[in-house]
Amino acid sequence: MTKTITRLQQSALCMVYLALLTAVHSPATLCQVFEPDDETCLMCHEAYNDGLARTAHRLSSDTKNATVDIGCVSCHEGGEVHADDPSVENITNPAKMTSAAVNSTCTRCHQPHTEMDNVGFDPHIGEDLACTSCHSIHNGVTALLMDEEAQFCGKCHVSAVNAFKKRSNHPLIDGNLTCLSCHNFTGRGNPDYGYGGNANCYRCHPEQSGPYMYEHEASSSFTTEGGGCVACHFPHGSPNERLLNQPNNSLCRQCHGLPPAHVTAHNGEGASFGCLECHSEVHGSYDNSHLLDPQLGIKIGGSPGSCFCHNVGD
C-alpha cells in the first residue's frame, strides 16, 4: 500500500510540474505589460512598426496569438522616463550603443553567431562588431540586413570592393550578384565564409565541374595537391584575363616546370607556345591525361589522335 501511495504521489507531482511548464511556455500566458505601451511610443515614432510588421520582430500588439512578447521597450530601455521627458539622452538606441551593449541586448533572445562550428574560426569576433553593424531592425529587408545588396560588407572589406573594379571581375558592381551570393557571413567553420569550396563556384559555372576521367589536381578542393578554383583564379577581380592570379604561362609555372622536351625537341619550338594553346582542357579532360585539346592533332595538320610527340589518347 505504501508503495502504491508513493507512486501516486510521484505521478501527481509530475502532472503538476508539467502543468506549470505548459503554463509558463504557453502562448496564452504571453501577456507581459510594457511600460510605456507601444501605442504611446508610436504617437511620436509614427510608422516605426511598419518595418517590423514583415519580420519576426513584429510587435505583440500588432499580432494575433503572439508566441513571443515583443514591445518597443524590449530593445529601447528607459521608455517610462522618455515618455514623460522625450530626449535622446534617456532612451537606449541600439544603433548608437557600444558593440558590447548591442550584442548584450540582442542575445537576450537570439543566439549569437558563435555556433559550435564557428568557435575559433570567426574573424568578426575580434573586430568589435555589433549586430547593428550588419543588421537594421526596422527596414524590413530579408534577414534584417542593412541592405539587400550587402553593401555594408564594403565598409570593412575595402580591398575586396576595389578588386571588383579591376579589368577582369565578377559583376558585383553591375548588380548581378552580391557578397552574399558566395559568402555565408555567419561562418559555418569556413574562415573564408565560402559556402563550400568549388561547389560555390559550380553553382554558376557548372561546365567546369566535371566529373572528369582525367582530373587536374589543382582544380580540386578535395585533395592535398589542389586548392580548388582559387588556386588559379582570384574571385573578386584581377588585372589578368578570366580572373587569373598570374598572366599567361606564369600561372602554370607556379606548379609546373617547362618540360625538357619542349626545349630540346624540334629545335625548341614547343617552348614558343603558350601552355593553353595545347593544354586547353585545364579544368579536366574526358579524353587524355595531358589535358590536351582533343582536336589538337587536326589543328596542327595531323590526325585527331596524334600530335607528333603525344598520343592524345593516353
C-alpha positions as CSV (number, residue, x, y, z in Angstrom):
1,M,0.0,0.0,0.0
2,T,2.8,2.3,0.9
3,K,4.5,1.8,-2.5
4,T,1.1,2.5,-4.2
5,I,0.7,5.8,-2.4
6,T,4.2,6.8,-3.2
7,R,3.8,6.1,-6.9
8,L,0.5,8.1,-6.9
9,Q,2.2,11.0,-5.2
10,Q,5.1,10.9,-7.7
11,S,2.6,10.8,-10.6
12,A,0.7,13.8,-9.1
13,L,3.9,15.8,-8.7
14,C,4.9,15.1,-12.3
15,M,1.5,16.2,-13.5
16,V,1.7,19.4,-11.5
17,Y,5.2,20.0,-12.8
18,L,4.2,19.5,-16.4
19,A,1.2,21.8,-16.0
20,L,3.5,24.5,-14.6
21,L,5.9,24.1,-17.6
22,T,3.0,24.3,-20.0
23,A,1.6,27.4,-18.3
24,V,5.0,29.2,-18.4
25,H,5.6,28.4,-22.1
26,S,2.0,28.6,-23.4
27,P,1.2,31.4,-25.8
28,A,-1.9,32.1,-23.7
29,T,0.4,33.4,-20.8
30,L,2.2,35.9,-23.0
31,C,0.6,38.9,-21.6
32,Q,3.5,41.0,-20.5
33,V,2.6,44.6,-19.9
34,F,5.1,47.0,-21.4
35,E,5.5,50.5,-19.9
36,P,5.0,52.6,-21.8
37,D,2.9,50.6,-24.2
38,D,3.6,50.5,-28.0
39,E,0.7,52.9,-28.7
40,T,2.3,55.6,-26.6
41,C,5.6,55.1,-28.4
42,L,4.0,55.3,-31.9
43,M,2.3,58.6,-31.1
44,C,5.7,60.2,-31.7
45,H,7.5,57.5,-33.6
46,E,4.8,57.1,-36.2
47,A,5.0,54.1,-38.6
48,Y,8.2,52.7,-37.0
49,N,6.3,49.5,-36.6
50,D,5.7,49.1,-40.3
51,G,9.2,47.7,-41.0
52,L,8.8,45.3,-38.1
53,A,5.4,44.0,-39.3
54,R,7.0,41.9,-42.1
55,T,9.5,40.3,-39.7
56,A,9.8,38.1,-36.7
57,H,10.2,41.3,-34.7
58,R,6.6,42.4,-35.3
59,L,5.2,43.9,-32.1
60,S,3.0,41.7,-30.0
61,S,0.4,44.5,-30.0
62,D,0.1,44.1,-33.8
63,T,0.0,40.3,-33.7
64,K,-2.9,37.9,-33.0
65,N,-2.0,35.0,-30.9
66,A,1.6,36.2,-30.4
67,T,4.0,33.5,-29.3
68,V,6.7,35.9,-28.1
69,D,6.3,39.2,-26.2
70,I,7.9,42.0,-28.2
71,G,7.4,45.7,-27.5
72,C,9.2,48.8,-28.3
73,V,10.8,48.8,-24.9
74,S,12.1,45.3,-25.4
75,C,15.1,46.8,-27.2
76,H,14.8,50.5,-26.2
77,E,15.2,50.7,-22.4
78,G,14.2,53.8,-20.4
79,G,10.8,54.2,-22.0
80,E,8.9,55.3,-18.9
81,V,11.3,58.3,-18.3
82,H,11.4,59.0,-22.0
83,A,7.6,59.2,-22.3
84,D,7.5,61.9,-19.7
85,D,10.6,63.7,-20.9
86,P,11.4,62.9,-24.6
87,S,15.1,63.1,-25.1
88,V,17.8,61.1,-26.9
89,E,19.7,61.0,-23.6
90,N,17.2,59.0,-21.6
91,I,16.3,56.2,-24.1
92,T,18.6,53.5,-25.4
93,N,19.1,53.2,-29.2
94,P,20.9,50.1,-30.3
95,A,22.1,51.8,-33.5
96,K,24.2,54.2,-31.3
97,M,25.2,51.9,-28.5
98,T,28.6,50.2,-27.9
99,S,29.1,46.9,-29.5
100,A,29.1,45.0,-26.2
101,A,25.8,46.7,-25.2
102,V,24.1,46.0,-28.5
103,N,25.2,42.4,-28.5
104,S,24.0,42.0,-24.9
105,T,20.6,43.4,-25.9
106,C,20.2,41.1,-29.0
107,T,21.4,38.0,-27.3
108,R,18.6,38.1,-24.7
109,C,16.5,36.5,-27.5
110,H,19.0,35.5,-30.2
111,Q,21.9,33.1,-30.1
112,P,25.0,35.0,-31.3
113,H,26.8,34.0,-34.4
114,T,29.2,31.8,-32.4
115,E,27.7,28.4,-33.0
116,M,29.8,25.4,-32.1
117,D,31.2,25.1,-35.6
118,N,32.3,28.8,-35.6
119,V,34.4,28.8,-32.4
120,G,37.9,29.8,-33.3
121,F,37.1,30.5,-36.9
122,D,35.1,33.7,-36.9
123,P,37.3,36.7,-37.7
124,H,34.4,39.0,-36.9
125,I,34.6,38.1,-33.2
126,G,37.7,40.1,-32.5
127,E,36.7,43.2,-34.6
128,D,34.4,44.9,-32.1
129,L,31.5,44.5,-34.5
130,A,27.9,44.7,-33.2
131,C,24.7,43.1,-34.5
132,T,23.8,46.5,-35.8
133,S,27.0,46.6,-38.0
134,C,25.2,44.4,-40.4
135,H,21.5,44.4,-39.3
136,S,18.9,47.1,-39.3
137,I,15.8,46.0,-37.3
138,H,13.3,48.5,-38.8
139,N,14.0,48.3,-42.5
140,G,12.1,45.1,-43.2
141,V,14.8,43.7,-45.5
142,T,15.4,39.9,-45.7
143,A,17.2,38.7,-42.6
144,L,17.0,42.3,-41.3
145,L,20.2,43.1,-43.2
146,M,21.1,46.8,-43.6
147,D,20.6,46.4,-47.4
148,E,19.7,43.6,-49.7
149,E,22.8,44.2,-51.8
150,A,25.1,43.6,-48.8
151,Q,26.9,46.8,-49.4
152,F,27.5,47.0,-45.7
153,C,30.3,44.4,-46.2
154,G,32.3,47.0,-48.1
155,K,32.6,49.3,-45.1
156,C,35.2,46.9,-43.7
157,H,36.3,45.0,-46.7
158,V,37.5,47.9,-48.8
159,S,40.2,46.0,-50.6
160,A,37.6,43.4,-51.8
161,V,35.4,46.2,-53.1
162,N,38.4,47.7,-55.0
163,A,39.2,44.3,-56.5
164,F,35.8,44.3,-58.2
165,K,36.9,47.4,-60.2
166,K,39.8,45.6,-61.9
167,R,39.9,44.8,-65.5
168,S,38.5,41.2,-65.1
169,N,35.9,40.9,-62.4
170,H,32.8,39.3,-61.1
171,P,29.8,41.6,-61.8
172,L,29.2,42.8,-58.3
173,I,29.3,46.5,-59.2
174,D,26.9,45.8,-62.1
175,G,24.4,44.4,-59.6
176,N,24.3,40.8,-60.9
177,L,25.5,39.4,-57.6
178,T,26.2,40.4,-54.0
179,C,28.8,39.4,-51.4
180,L,26.2,37.0,-50.0
181,S,26.0,35.2,-53.4
182,C,29.2,33.5,-52.4
183,H,29.8,34.2,-48.7
184,N,27.9,32.9,-45.8
185,F,28.8,35.6,-43.3
186,T,27.7,33.6,-40.2
187,G,30.8,31.4,-40.8
188,R,29.9,27.7,-40.5
189,G,33.5,26.9,-39.8
190,N,35.0,28.2,-43.0
191,P,37.5,31.0,-42.4
192,D,36.7,32.5,-45.9
193,Y,33.0,32.0,-45.3
194,G,32.6,30.3,-48.7
195,Y,29.6,28.1,-49.0
196,G,31.7,25.0,-49.8
197,G,34.8,25.4,-51.8
198,N,34.4,24.7,-55.5
199,A,30.8,23.8,-55.1
200,N,30.2,27.5,-54.5
201,C,31.7,28.4,-57.9
202,Y,30.0,25.5,-59.7
203,R,26.5,26.9,-59.0
204,C,27.2,29.5,-61.7
205,H,30.0,27.7,-63.6
206,P,28.7,24.1,-63.9
207,E,30.5,23.4,-67.2
208,Q,33.8,23.3,-65.2
209,S,32.5,21.0,-62.5
210,G,33.1,17.6,-64.2
211,P,33.4,14.9,-63.1
212,Y,36.3,14.2,-65.5
213,M,38.0,11.0,-66.3
214,Y,41.3,12.9,-66.1
215,E,41.3,15.4,-63.3
216,H,43.5,18.4,-62.9
217,E,44.6,18.1,-59.3
218,A,45.0,21.8,-58.8
219,S,41.3,22.4,-59.6
220,S,40.1,20.0,-56.9
221,S,39.5,21.4,-53.4
222,F,39.2,17.9,-52.1
223,T,42.9,16.8,-52.5
224,T,46.0,17.9,-50.8
225,E,47.5,18.7,-54.2
226,G,44.9,21.3,-55.1
227,G,43.4,24.5,-53.7
228,G,40.3,24.4,-55.9
229,C,39.2,27.2,-58.2
230,V,41.1,29.8,-56.2
231,A,44.4,28.0,-56.9
232,C,44.3,29.7,-60.3
233,H,41.6,32.4,-60.1
234,F,41.1,35.4,-57.8
235,P,37.3,35.5,-57.4
236,H,36.8,39.2,-56.8
237,G,38.8,40.7,-59.6
238,S,42.2,40.5,-61.4
239,P,44.2,42.6,-63.9
240,N,44.6,39.4,-65.9
241,E,42.1,37.7,-68.2
242,R,39.5,35.3,-66.7
243,L,40.3,36.3,-63.1
244,L,43.6,34.6,-63.3
245,N,46.2,35.1,-60.5
246,Q,49.1,35.2,-62.9
247,P,49.2,36.1,-66.7
248,N,49.8,33.6,-69.4
249,N,52.4,30.8,-68.7
250,S,53.3,32.3,-65.4
251,L,50.2,30.8,-63.9
252,C,51.0,27.3,-64.9
253,R,54.7,27.5,-64.0
254,Q,53.7,28.2,-60.4
255,C,53.3,24.4,-60.2
256,H,54.7,23.0,-63.5
257,G,58.3,23.4,-64.8
258,L,58.9,23.6,-68.5
259,P,59.2,20.0,-69.8
260,P,62.8,19.4,-71.2
261,A,61.4,18.1,-74.4
262,H,59.8,21.4,-75.1
263,V,63.3,22.9,-75.3
264,T,65.2,20.1,-76.9
265,A,62.8,18.5,-79.4
266,H,62.0,20.2,-82.8
267,N,64.7,22.9,-82.2
268,G,62.8,24.0,-79.0
269,E,59.8,25.0,-81.0
270,G,57.5,23.7,-78.2
271,A,58.8,26.4,-75.8
272,S,57.5,29.1,-78.0
273,F,53.8,28.1,-77.5
274,G,51.7,29.2,-74.7
275,C,50.6,26.4,-72.3
276,L,46.9,26.9,-73.1
277,E,47.5,26.7,-76.9
278,C,47.9,22.9,-76.4
279,H,46.6,22.2,-72.9
280,S,43.2,23.7,-73.3
281,E,41.3,21.3,-71.0
282,V,42.7,22.9,-67.9
283,H,39.8,22.0,-65.6
284,G,39.9,18.3,-66.6
285,S,39.6,16.1,-69.6
286,Y,37.4,13.4,-70.8
287,D,39.9,12.4,-73.4
288,N,43.6,12.4,-72.2
289,S,45.7,12.7,-69.1
290,H,47.8,15.6,-70.6
291,L,44.7,17.8,-70.6
292,L,45.4,18.4,-74.3
293,D,42.9,19.8,-76.8
294,P,41.2,16.7,-78.2
295,Q,41.4,18.4,-81.7
296,L,45.0,19.4,-81.4
297,G,46.2,16.9,-84.0
298,I,43.9,18.3,-86.6
299,K,44.8,21.9,-85.8
300,I,48.5,21.3,-86.5
301,G,47.9,19.2,-89.6
302,G,47.8,15.6,-88.3
303,S,45.1,13.2,-87.2
304,P,42.8,13.7,-84.3
305,G,44.5,11.1,-82.2
306,S,48.1,12.2,-82.6
307,C,50.3,15.2,-82.0
308,F,53.9,14.4,-83.0
309,C,55.2,13.8,-79.5
310,H,51.9,13.0,-77.8
311,N,49.4,10.2,-78.1
312,V,46.3,12.2,-77.2
313,G,44.5,9.2,-76.0
314,D,47.0,8.5,-73.2
